[in-house]
Each structure stands twice: as structure tokens, then as C-alpha cells.
Amino acid sequence: MEYKRTSDANLITARYMDSILIEQRLIDSVIADTKITIFGEEFSSPVMTPAFSHLKSFKGRDLTGLEEYSTAAKELNILNFVGMMENDMFEKIIKTGAKTVRIVKPYADNGKVRDQMQFAESVGAFGIGMDIDHIFGENGADVVIGEEMAVQTSEMLRSYIESTKLPFVVKGVLSVEDAMKCADLGAAAIIVSHHHGRLPYAVPPMMVLPEIKAALIGRDMKIIVDCGIESGSDVYKALALGADAAAVGRSMLPSLEENGIEGVKSFITKVNNELRFTMSCTGFATPEKVDDSCLKYY
Ligand SMILES: Cc1cc2nc3c(=O)[nH]c(=O)nc-3n(C[C@H](O)[C@H](O)[C@H](O)COP(=O)(O)O)c2cc1C
């Protein structure tokens, strides 16, 4: 058989996740409860929406895709994330009533970073953060839809964290080194992610999770994971390997495009039902109890 190489981190991640298997523990098991508490608030599930951006309205519907999935998050009582957008769009997201973390881009224009973070706090964001994995591009600094990005130093991140009362989430952590820096800087959470494969050969988030979890023992910082999450089994593996929660990503898009709010609600409900089933079949009653004792690798 011909050996085909790939540097595509999405494929590498999918293969790694599929190499993790789950054994059963049924005797004395109970029907699991998927509720979690994060940043002092109770949510129905550790499944979260992804920090998406630039979604127009689908199929001629009135709301943009961003407002539709945020409304679904509100109705499901799960934590909502959004990404790059201007303040007027974020205000519409807040109007959906979803508890939303706004992930601000690492703009070279630092005034814009601060303005977007302050605006988010002033209109009622649940949290704020930054995707630090969008700093570099092919020609040096990344340019996203015409806007230049810039390196973020520890001091800059510290000043954002100190400037807000809200939980601060650093998205795009993929090493123990960055995770420890985030903990030292006072971040409330990290999202372990390669941002759907920006870095060729990026390590699968689930491969690096156990090291990150071990390094953070005793530190008060939540660990969220994304990239390639499309089922309750994926979320279960994330929890087992050390995450507190997991965000779906492009797996949500077909349901969103086709059926809007109801499509996202039924997709996430299916993922959460699969998670509950897998937790029940492995003897874990609540998400925080899930550990890696039922995982096998092949
Ligand atoms: C249409 C689209 C827009 C996105 N916009 C952002 C963004 O503005 N900020 C951000 O941090 N991540 C953004 N992401 C990345 C997602 O938040 C997430 O990290 C990624 O999709 C996870 O990988 P997966 O799709 O394989 O699950 C975007 C992804 C997509 C598909």
C-alpha cells in the first residue's frame, strides 16, 4: 500500500481521536447528568458553541448565522462563544440573551483590542478573550480580512486580564509552556486548539491535553478544547483527557445552514445525548468525574 503523507492538522487530529477507544463499565452505573458549573454559572452541558465569525444569514432567513447559533445556545443553556466582529454585531449577539464569551482578534491596532474588550464588558458579555493563534501569517504578521494582527506579549495579555472583571479566555493554547503562562497571568480559562489546522503538523489538542492538565493541577483555570469535535464520544474523550468542556466547530455548520436555531439545537442536543450515553456506559455520573481510566489506544 502506498504511504500518503499529510501535514493537515485536521486529518492528524481526526486520526488521533479515532485511535482512542472506550471500554464499558455497566454494573452499578447510573444515568449520567451532564450539567456543569463554569465561572460560577450552571450550564446544561459541557458542550459549547465555537467562536465563529463572518456568518451571514442563511437561506434568506432574517437573523445572521451568528445570531441563530447564539439564540440556540441561550435556549439550550450552554456557554456561547463568538469571534471576530465589530461592536454593532456583538450588541446583536448580546440581545439574543446567550451567555457569551467574546474572543477578540489580536489586532495590531491595540486601541481596537481594548475598545472591543471594554465594549463587550459594557454591554454584558459573560467573558472576553483572545485567539492568540492568529498572530502569524505567510508573510510575517497575519492579515485577516484586511486587518493586520500583531504578536501579543505576556505584558499585553496581563493588562487585558487586569483591565476586566470578566473571566478572560486565551484561545489557541497548544503547549504546556503557553498554558503555564496563561495561568501565571491570571487567565480564567484556556481553549486548547489549533484553530482548525492553522499550523501544519500541529499536535492534536487531545494529545497535549493530559500534559497540560497535569501541569495545571492546583491552578484555578478551566480547560476547554476544540478542533474536530463532532460527537458525544469526542466530548467524552476530551473530558477524560483533562478538559472541563469542549466546543463543537465546523461540525455544527450544516445543521446551522439548513435549519438555523432549531438545527443547532437538535445537533447540540444529539451531541449531549451521546455524551450522557457514553458517560452512563462507563460509570461516570457527572462530567467532572470523567477520567481516562476507560480509554484504550490502538
Ligand atoms: C467560519 C469560521 C469562522 C471562525 N472565526 C473565528 C474567529 O473569529 N475567532 C476564533 O477564535 N476562531 C474562529 N474560528 C475557529 C473556531 O472557533 C474553532 O477554533 C475551529 O473551527 C475548531 O475546529 P473545527 O472546525 O475543526 O472543529 C472560525 C471557524 C470557522 C469555520
The ligand as a MOL file (V3000), in Angstrom:
LIG
                    3D

  0  0  0     0  0            999 V3000
M  V30 BEGIN CTAB
M  V30 COUNTS 31 33 0 0 0
M  V30 BEGIN ATOM
M  V30 1 C -16.4410 30.2760 9.6400 0
M  V30 2 C -15.4700 30.2330 10.7790 0
M  V30 3 C -15.1280 31.4140 11.4280 0
M  V30 4 C -14.2490 31.3850 12.5160 0
M  V30 5 N -13.9300 32.5690 13.1280 0
M  V30 6 C -13.1490 32.5350 14.2330 0
M  V30 7 C -12.8580 33.7510 14.9330 0
M  V30 8 O -13.2200 34.8450 14.5220 0
M  V30 9 N -12.1260 33.6620 16.0710 0
M  V30 10 C -11.6640 32.4580 16.5570 0
M  V30 11 O -11.0160 32.4200 17.5880 0
M  V30 12 N -11.9060 31.3000 15.8780 0
M  V30 13 C -12.6250 31.3160 14.7450 0
M  V30 14 N -12.8810 30.1500 14.0780 0
M  V30 15 C -12.2970 28.8870 14.5980 0
M  V30 16 C -13.2380 28.1600 15.5400 0
M  V30 17 O -13.5310 28.9420 16.6740 0
M  V30 18 C -12.6510 26.8290 16.0300 0
M  V30 19 O -11.4260 27.0410 16.7050 0
M  V30 20 C -12.4040 25.8180 14.9180 0
M  V30 21 O -13.4230 25.8680 13.9420 0
M  V30 22 C -12.3280 24.4160 15.5330 0
M  V30 23 O -12.0340 23.4560 14.5730 0
M  V30 24 P -13.1480 22.5170 13.8860 0
M  V30 25 O -13.9640 23.3700 12.9850 0
M  V30 26 O -12.3430 21.5010 13.1550 0
M  V30 27 O -13.9700 21.9070 14.9880 0
M  V30 28 C -13.7080 30.1570 12.9480 0
M  V30 29 C -14.0280 28.9780 12.2740 0
M  V30 30 C -14.8850 28.9980 11.1930 0
M  V30 31 C -15.2130 27.7070 10.4880 0
M  V30 END ATOM
M  V30 BEGIN BOND
M  V30 1 1 1 2
M  V30 2 1 2 3
M  V30 3 2 2 30
M  V30 4 2 3 4
M  V30 5 1 4 5
M  V30 6 1 4 28
M  V30 7 2 5 6
M  V30 8 1 6 7
M  V30 9 1 6 13
M  V30 10 2 7 8
M  V30 11 1 7 9
M  V30 12 1 9 10
M  V30 13 2 10 11
M  V30 14 1 10 12
M  V30 15 2 12 13
M  V30 16 1 13 14
M  V30 17 1 14 15
M  V30 18 1 14 28
M  V30 19 1 15 16
M  V30 20 1 16 17
M  V30 21 1 16 18
M  V30 22 1 18 19
M  V30 23 1 18 20
M  V30 24 1 20 21
M  V30 25 1 20 22
M  V30 26 1 22 23
M  V30 27 1 23 24
M  V30 28 2 24 25
M  V30 29 1 24 26
M  V30 30 1 24 27
M  V30 31 2 28 29
M  V30 32 1 29 30
M  V30 33 1 30 31
M  V30 END BOND
M  V30 END CTAB
M  END
